[in-house]
Amino acid sequence: MSAGFGAFEIARSGMNVNERGLFSTGHNISNVNTPGYSRQQSVIATGPYIGVSGGKYQIGLGASIQETRQIRHMFLDNIYRQESTILGYWETRAKTFNDIEAILAEPLGSGLQEVLNQFWDSWQELSKDPSSLTARALVRQRAESLVYNINHVGMQLDRLQHDLNSELQVRIEEVNDITRQIARLNVEILKVESTNDRANDYRDQRNVLLDRLSKLINIDVTEMQDGQLAVTCGGYFLVYKGDNTNICAKEKEPGDIFFTPMLEDPEGIELPVKSGIIKGLLESRGEYIHPETPIQYEDFNSLDIVSNLKKRLDYLVNTIVKEINDLHKSGRTLGNTSDGEDFFAPINPAYPIRMGNIKLNDTLLDLNNIVASANGDSGDNTISLQIANLRQLALIQDDKGLLTFDSYYQSIILGVGNGGSEAIRISENQNMLVVSAESQRQSIMGVSLDEEMSNMLKYQFGYSASARVMNVLDEMIDTIVNRMGITGR
């Protein structure tokens, strides 16, 4: 009799585990389109056995749910995040090169190269008729156009640098916001799992945040025994259990107007960022070039994009100006009235001539002050011809030796084009790796509706069968209680 009533508990456990399994299946189906959701699975285990009749045989006690586990593979998560970090870096560089190509308007033919060609051509025209005021007016007009374009390119590159610097600040705040949320979820997960439950949905939220963080910055993630995470970047903790360390955007050196990611605690330590969007922004923006920085040849093969480009263009502009000014000062004005002066001048005399700090000498408002001859004679074209021929002379230093101005500028444009093509190619390849890594993750953690429908039917039939067992037991008890011993009444 007692065994019969014990069988009710066995049947009840069967109904319970199948009901719980159906709950997990329903939860999976409900979240089939939820970003970052990991499918859950009810782990069913048999209950303990009890000995009967002095241990001659055993009776099972049904089944129970051990846990509702999350189906996820940390190794695949790490692969995805590593590839995502690299993708963020190259996408940022590709976008910067695209912006630079738009600024330089190359190779569309409407950029600095065309204006420079027109400037040289105007001196060639002046050499044909050195006393012509029309030719002199053309030289001044083309020179004004050249100065405007040089300053305009410089202004746009400055603006691009400042935009990248502002985006860097925004991204640093985004990192801080994510690490704060991860630390908060660490606390929530500890609270839930300390009661031997599983905080699966909290874990999904945390993993989504880690995916976002990994695209911004290179991270290492370590899960501790209590379910909380430690997140580090270059060996420095961004998150440790329920605490996070903020990053601040600060100037690295006095007078530097650009930001560098620094740790708030310990204060003043630069965060060693190696990859991700933030590293891409740092290299795309480059260093701040102070207006008084001397202009000279140096190794321009830095990974910094905008600052490296500005240095090369400043070097080109400064060298062109020096060569033209030296020739212009060596001659005489029309009519031999005075010595020639600098053709180009700095807007701010305290700083060297570079993009953004160049103008025509005010004396050139008088067209007679444009020097075309060595002695001032109206038919002498010595200086104008020498200036026109500057375009053909190898006068500017490059890592390959001396180049003409046109060749040097074309090497700059070629470098921008190659850099952009490389960044686009690598980012496209990297995106395929990220998609592949995500596909591998989803093959493990993703919800399959076909599989869930199969599980749903399995749990439905299991529940119905357990209920049928309970009905049979009820009929057996009814027979014992109400029908046995009534014969002969």
C-alpha positions in Angstrom: 0.0 0.0 0.0 2.8 2.4 0.9 4.6 1.6 -2.3 1.5 2.4 -4.2 1.2 5.9 -2.6 5.0 6.3 -3.2 4.4 5.7 -6.9 2.2 8.9 -6.9 5.3 10.9 -6.0 7.3 9.2 -8.8 4.5 10.1 -11.3 4.4 13.7 -9.9 8.2 14.1 -10.4 7.8 13.0 -14.0 5.1 15.6 -14.6 7.3 18.2 -12.8 10.5 17.7 -14.8 8.6 17.6 -18.1 6.8 20.8 -17.2 10.1 22.5 -16.3 11.5 21.2 -19.6 8.6 22.7 -21.4 9.2 26.0 -19.7 12.8 26.1 -20.9 11.7 25.2 -24.4 9.1 28.0 -24.4 11.7 30.5 -23.1 14.0 29.5 -25.9 11.3 29.9 -28.5 10.3 33.3 -27.1 13.9 34.6 -27.4 14.7 33.1 -30.8 15.3 36.7 -32.2 16.8 38.2 -29.0 20.3 39.5 -29.7 23.0 37.7 -27.6 20.5 35.1 -26.2 22.0 31.7 -25.4 19.6 28.7 -25.5 18.9 27.1 -22.2 18.5 23.4 -21.4 16.9 21.7 -18.4 19.2 19.0 -17.1 17.1 16.0 -15.9 18.6 13.4 -13.5 17.1 10.3 -12.0 16.2 10.5 -8.3 17.9 8.4 -5.6 17.0 4.7 -5.1 15.7 3.2 -1.9 16.2 -0.4 -0.8 13.1 -2.5 -0.2 12.7 -5.9 1.7 16.1 -5.6 3.4 17.9 -4.5 0.3 16.8 -7.4 -1.9 15.7 -4.9 -4.5 15.5 -1.2 -5.1 12.8 1.2 -6.1 13.5 4.4 -8.0 12.1 7.8 -6.8 11.5 9.4 -10.2 13.4 12.3 -11.7 14.4 15.9 -10.8 15.8 19.0 -12.5 19.4 19.4 -11.5 19.8 22.8 -13.2 18.7 24.9 -16.2 22.0 25.4 -17.9 23.1 27.9 -20.5 24.6 26.4 -23.7 27.5 28.5 -24.5 31.2 28.0 -25.3 33.7 30.5 -23.7 36.4 29.5 -26.2 34.3 30.6 -29.1 33.3 33.8 -27.3 37.0 34.6 -27.0 37.7 34.0 -30.6 34.8 36.2 -31.7 35.9 39.0 -29.4 39.5 38.9 -30.6 38.4 39.1 -34.3 35.9 41.8 -33.4 38.7 43.9 -31.8 40.8 43.7 -35.0 37.8 44.5 -37.1 37.0 47.7 -35.1 40.6 48.8 -35.6 40.7 48.4 -39.4 37.2 49.8 -40.0 38.3 53.0 -38.2 41.4 53.3 -40.3 39.5 52.6 -43.5 36.9 55.3 -42.7 39.7 57.8 -42.0 41.4 57.2 -45.3 38.1 57.6 -47.0 37.6 61.0 -45.3 41.2 62.0 -46.4 40.6 61.1 -50.0 37.5 63.3 -50.0 39.5 66.2 -48.5 42.3 65.9 -51.0 39.8 65.4 -53.9 42.1 62.9 -55.4 42.2 61.1 -57.8 39.1 63.1 -59.1 41.4 65.7 -60.6 40.0 68.6 -58.6 42.6 68.6 -55.8 45.8 70.3 -55.0 47.7 68.7 -57.9 45.5 70.5 -60.5 45.9 73.9 -58.7 49.7 73.4 -58.4 49.9 72.6 -62.2 48.0 75.7 -63.0 50.4 77.7 -60.8 53.4 76.4 -62.6 51.8 77.0 -66.0 51.1 80.7 -65.1 54.8 81.2 -64.5 55.5 79.6 -67.8 53.1 82.0 -69.5 54.8 85.0 -67.7 58.2 83.8 -69.0 56.9 84.3 -72.6 56.1 88.0 -71.9 57.7 89.1 -68.7 56.3 92.7 -68.9 52.7 91.6 -69.5 50.4 92.8 -66.7 47.8 90.2 -67.9 50.3 87.4 -67.4 51.3 88.9 -64.0 47.6 89.0 -63.0 47.3 85.4 -63.9 50.3 84.5 -61.8 48.8 86.3 -58.8 45.4 84.7 -59.4 46.8 81.2 -59.6 49.0 81.9 -56.6 45.9 83.0 -54.6 44.1 79.9 -55.7 47.1 77.7 -54.6 47.3 79.5 -51.2 43.5 79.1 -50.7 43.6 75.4 -51.5 46.7 74.7 -49.3 45.0 76.5 -46.3 41.7 74.8 -47.0 43.2 71.4 -47.0 45.1 72.2 -43.8 41.9 73.5 -42.2 40.0 70.3 -43.2 42.7 68.0 -41.9 42.7 70.0 -38.7 39.0 69.6 -38.4 39.3 65.8 -39.2 41.8 65.5 -36.4 39.6 67.3 -33.9 36.6 65.2 -35.0 38.6 62.0 -34.4 39.7 63.4 -31.0 36.0 64.2 -30.1 35.0 60.7 -31.1 37.8 59.2 -29.0 36.3 61.0 -26.0 32.9 59.6 -26.7 34.2 56.1 -27.2 36.1 56.3 -23.8 32.8 57.3 -22.1 31.2 54.3 -23.9 33.8 52.0 -22.4 33.2 53.4 -18.9 29.4 53.0 -19.3 29.9 49.3 -20.4 32.3 48.5 -17.6 29.9 50.0 -15.1 27.1 47.8 -16.4 29.3 44.7 -16.3 30.3 45.4 -12.7 26.6 45.8 -11.8 25.7 42.5 -13.5 28.5 40.8 -11.7 26.8 41.7 -8.4 23.4 40.6 -9.7 24.8 37.2 -10.9 26.5 36.6 -7.6 23.3 37.4 -5.7 21.2 34.9 -7.8 23.8 32.1 -8.1 24.7 32.2 -4.4 21.3 30.5 -3.9 22.3 27.6 -6.2 20.2 29.1 -9.0 21.5 30.1 -12.5 21.4 33.7 -13.7 21.4 32.8 -17.3 19.6 35.9 -18.6 21.9 38.2 -16.6 24.9 36.2 -18.1 23.5 36.9 -21.6 23.3 40.6 -20.9 26.8 40.6 -19.7 28.1 38.7 -22.7 26.4 41.2 -25.0 28.2 44.0 -23.2 31.5 42.2 -23.5 31.0 41.8 -27.2 30.5 45.6 -27.5 33.5 46.3 -25.3 35.7 44.0 -27.4 35.1 46.1 -30.5 36.2 49.2 -28.7 39.3 48.0 -27.0 41.4 44.9 -26.6 40.3 43.0 -23.5 41.0 39.8 -21.6 38.1 38.2 -19.7 38.5 35.8 -16.7 35.5 34.2 -15.0 35.9 33.4 -11.3 34.4 30.5 -9.4 31.6 32.6 -8.0 30.5 33.5 -11.6 31.8 37.1 -11.5 34.2 38.4 -14.2 37.5 40.2 -14.2 38.1 42.3 -17.4 41.6 43.6 -18.1 43.2 45.7 -20.8 47.0 45.4 -21.1 47.1 44.0 -17.6 45.1 46.8 -15.9 41.7 46.0 -14.4 38.7 47.6 -16.1 36.3 45.4 -14.1 36.9 43.3 -11.0 33.9 41.7 -9.6 31.5 44.5 -8.6 34.0 47.3 -9.2 35.0 49.1 -12.4 37.9 51.4 -13.1 37.0 54.4 -15.3 39.2 55.6 -18.1 39.5 59.4 -18.6 40.5 61.4 -21.7 43.4 63.6 -20.7 46.2 65.5 -22.4 49.4 63.4 -22.3 51.8 66.4 -22.3 51.4 70.1 -21.3 50.1 72.1 -24.2 48.8 69.0 -26.0 45.2 69.6 -26.9 44.6 65.9 -28.0 43.3 63.3 -25.6 45.0 60.0 -24.5 43.2 57.2 -22.6 44.4 57.4 -19.0 43.4 55.4 -15.9 41.6 57.3 -13.2 43.0 55.0 -10.6 46.0 54.8 -10.4 46.0 58.3 -11.8 48.2 59.3 -14.7 48.9 55.9 -16.1 48.3 55.6 -19.9 46.1 52.7 -20.8 48.1 50.4 -23.1 45.5 50.1 -25.9 46.7 47.7 -28.6 43.6 47.3 -30.9 40.0 48.1 -31.4 38.1 51.2 -32.4 40.0 53.3 -29.8 43.4 52.3 -31.1 42.2 53.0 -34.6 41.1 56.5 -33.5 44.4 57.2 -31.8 46.4 56.2 -34.9 44.1 57.9 -37.3 44.2 61.1 -35.4 47.9 61.0 -34.6 49.8 63.5 -32.6 49.1 67.2 -32.2 51.4 69.4 -34.3 52.1 72.7 -32.6 52.2 75.7 -35.1 55.7 76.6 -34.0 57.1 73.1 -34.6 60.0 73.3 -37.1 59.4 71.8 -40.5 62.1 69.4 -41.7 62.5 66.0 -43.4 62.0 63.0 -41.2 60.8 59.4 -41.4 57.2 59.7 -42.3 56.4 56.0 -42.1 54.5 56.3 -38.9 51.2 54.4 -38.5 49.6 57.7 -37.5 47.4 58.7 -40.5 46.3 62.4 -40.3 49.3 63.8 -38.5 51.7 62.0 -40.8 49.9 63.3 -43.8 50.0 66.8 -42.4 53.8 66.6 -41.8 54.4 65.4 -45.4 52.2 68.1 -46.9 53.7 70.8 -44.6 57.2 69.7 -45.7 56.1 69.9 -49.4 54.5 73.4 -49.0 57.5 74.7 -47.0 60.0 73.5 -49.5 58.1 74.9 -52.5 57.8 78.2 -50.7 61.5 78.3 -49.8 62.6 77.6 -53.4 60.2 80.2 -54.9 61.0 82.8 -52.3 64.7 82.4 -52.8 64.4 82.9 -56.6 61.9 85.7 -56.2 64.2 87.6 -53.9 67.2 87.2 -56.2 65.6 89.3 -59.0 64.4 92.8 -59.5 60.9 94.2 -59.9 59.6 95.4 -63.2 61.4 98.6 -64.2 64.4 97.7 -61.9 62.8 99.8 -59.1 63.7 97.5 -56.2 64.9 94.1 -55.1 62.4 91.3 -55.1 60.8 90.2 -51.8 59.4 86.9 -50.6 56.6 85.8 -52.9 54.8 83.9 -50.1 54.7 85.0 -46.4 53.4 83.5 -43.2 50.0 84.7 -41.9 51.6 84.6 -38.4 55.3 85.5 -38.7 56.0 83.8 -35.4 55.4 80.4 -36.9 56.9 78.7 -40.0 55.0 78.6 -43.2 52.8 75.4 -43.4 49.2 74.6 -44.3 47.0 77.1 -42.6 49.8 79.7 -42.2 50.6 80.8 -45.8 49.5 83.9 -47.8 50.8 86.0 -50.7 53.1 88.9 -49.8 51.0 92.0 -49.5 53.4 93.8 -51.9 52.1 91.7 -54.7 49.0 93.7 -54.8 51.1 95.8 -57.1 51.6 93.5 -60.2 54.9 95.3 -61.0 56.4 93.7 -57.8 56.0 90.2 -59.2 59.6 89.4 -60.1 60.1 87.9 -63.6 63.7 89.1 -64.4 67.1 89.1 -62.8 67.8 92.7 -63.6 64.4 94.3 -64.0 64.5 94.6 -67.8 61.1 94.2 -69.4 62.3 91.5 -71.7 64.3 89.5 -69.2 62.5 86.3 -68.2 65.3 84.6 -66.1 63.4 84.4 -62.8 60.0 83.5 -64.2 61.5 80.7 -66.3 63.5 79.4 -63.3 60.4 79.3 -61.2 58.4 77.6 -63.9 61.2 75.0 -64.2 61.1 74.2 -60.5 58.5 71.6 -61.2 61.0 69.6 -63.2 63.8 69.7 -60.6 64.4 67.1 -58.0 64.6 69.3 -55.0 62.6 67.6 -52.2 64.0 64.8 -50.0 62.1 61.5 -49.7 63.1 58.2 -48.2 63.9 57.1 -51.8 66.1 60.2 -52.5 65.4 63.5 -54.1 62.1 63.9 -56.0 60.4 66.6 -58.0 57.5 68.4 -56.3 55.0 66.6 -58.5 56.5 63.2 -57.8 56.6 63.9 -54.1 53.0 64.9 -54.0 52.0 61.9 -56.1 53.8 59.6 -53.6 51.7 61.2 -50.9 48.5 60.5 -52.9 49.7 57.0 -53.7 50.4 56.4 -50.0 46.9 57.5 -49.1 45.3 55.4 -51.8 47.4 52.3 -50.9 46.7 52.8 -47.2 43.0 53.1 -47.8 42.9 50.1 -50.1 44.8 48.0 -47.6 42.5 49.1 -44.7 39.4 48.3 -46.8 40.8 44.9 -47.9 41.8 43.9 -44.4 38.5 45.1 -42.8 36.5 43.2 -45.4 38.5 40.0 -44.7 38.3 40.6 -41.0 34.6 41.0 -41.2 34.3 37.6 -42.8 36.3 36.2 -39.9 33.9 37.8 -37.5 30.9 36.5 -39.3 32.5 33.0 -39.3 33.2 33.2 -35.6 29.7 34.4 -34.9 28.4 31.5 -37.0 30.4 29.0 -34.9 29.0 30.6 -31.8 25.4 30.4 -33.0 25.8 26.8 -33.9 26.3 26.1 -30.2 24.3 28.8 -28.4 21.7 29.7 -31.0 18.1 28.6 -30.8 17.0 26.1 -33.4 13.2 26.1 -33.8 13.2 22.6 -35.3 15.1 21.3 -32.3 12.8 23.2 -29.9 9.7 21.9 -31.5 11.0 18.4 -31.2 11.8 19.0 -27.5 8.3 20.5 -27.0 6.7 17.3 -28.3 9.0 15.2 -26.2 8.1 17.0 -23.0 4.4 17.1 -23.9 4.4 13.3 -24.4 6.4 12.8 -21.2 4.0 14.9 -19.2 1.0 13.1 -20.6 2.6 9.7 -19.9 3.3 10.7 -16.3 -0.2 12.0 -15.9 -1.4 8.6 -17.3 0.7 6.8 -14.7 -1.0 8.9 -12.0 -4.4 8.0 -13.4 -3.6 4.3 -13.4 -2.4 4.5 -9.8 -5.6 6.3 -8.8 -7.6 3.5 -10.4 -5.5 0.9 -8.5 -6.0 2.7 -5.2 -9.7 3.0 -5.9 -9.9 -0.8 -6.5 -8.2 -1.4 -3.2 -10.3 1.0 -1.2 -13.7 0.7 -2.7 -13.9 -2.7 -4.5 -11.9 -5.2 -2.5 -13.8 -7.3 0.1 -17.3 -6.5 -1.2 -18.0 -10.0 -2.5 -20.8 -11.7 -0.5 -22.2 -8.5 1.0 
